[in-house]
Amino acid sequence: MINPLRGMKDLMFEDSQRFMYIVTTAIKVAKRYGYGYIETPILEETALFKRSVGDSSDIVTKEMYQFEDKGGNDICMRPEGTAGVVRAFISAKLDRQPIKQKFYYYGPMFRYERPQKGRLREFHQFGCESFGEASVYEDFTLIMMIAQIFRELGIGFTLKLNSLGCSACMPPYRENLVNFLTDIKEELCEDCNRRIGTNPIRVLDCKNETCQSLLTDSPKLIDNLCDSCDADFKKLTTLLDDAGIAYEIDTNLVRGLDYYNKTAFEFVSSEIGAQSAIAGGGRYDKLVEYLDGKPTPAVGFAIGIERIMELVKMPENIKEGYYMGAMVPEAVEKVLMLANAKRKYKKVTVEYTSKGFKSHMKGADKSNARFALLIGEDELANGTVWLKDLETKEERTIPIEEIV
Ligand code: HAM
């Protein structure tokens, strides 16, 4: 027997219903905010992710599904959605138009991580990317939109916020941090020692407890922001206060992708265990330019669909449509034709085998239909059908024409 690959899952029944409910709810909200659908390829040139997500990030160094295709091209299964959307934005020359663009997407992402609860190798994201808007109002609006999606799905969350500064305040801060880290080098873990040279900011979110305890007195970027970043961050927190959205400022929130500047955020849930991030995002004003487009400010987020699957409060299953069946073999095709006609308007489940009354009623119950419709010997002779409303329990025999 061939099983699915480690860290990959089939979705069916209740789970696939939940999945689609999450996606449709998120789409409904995104459309209200003016987002349009974008679909980009799952495979992209490896260089795209190296340049955007970052050469030294864990995703690129350890987690990519990277291979050479039959034509000798170095390609990757996308580990996230932003890079592809930015590439598509530039490929379509949208960076040369003065129009603001807003895209939403959903689909599979691939990271070769060690699978555990809430951490898959193939997982799905719903994401949004907004291009051309430099105002912090847009950061605020995106956060409100995620909060609205979670509210409509019945999911509680904690919002964590940080600012990663810009090209004016980040470099001097980085230098400061490197000096601090170099002094405590001996006591930091191996990974952190490597990161001091490659990506010192990532040391801040090291999961090692010893490292974390050594970082309590580390310089904080939030205290060293330039005037513009500081003003934006203060504006964002004021707007969130006014909107009644609670948040925690987390100075160690650096995100695992290198393209962010200014606002960075994560939504976490306390109900799903160690892998608690249910959405993440932020501003990435330099990425379009970095991928050879014209400078375009941008901000976005992605929700991890599998992470919120068990948190979603689904609306009650409403009985709908018809269950149709025949009680004599001669009536089977009559039922079949009736079902096909009725399907222009309603959901219909048909049983192709003629069966007894009790057996049909069991089938009707399982199909979650609102009405059971049966044709037996008498109904066939009289051109009628027997109909039962499974909610009100009312039963009737009516002319077949009334059904269509
Ligand atoms: P990210 O934080 O890497 O951000 O991923 C977003 C969400 O995807 C996470 O919060 C988590 O819920 C889910 N996720 C990540 N890895 C896994 C995994 N291995 N298994 C299950 N779920 C996972 C991004 O990907 C950015 N592209 C978000 C963004 C969009 N930033 C700006 N625009």
Residues whose N, C-alpha, C, O or C-beta is under 5 A from the ligand:
A	BS01	HAM	E80 G81 T82 R111 E113 G118 R119 L120 F123 G127 C128 A277 I278 A279 G280 G281 G282 G300 F301 A302 I303 G304 R307
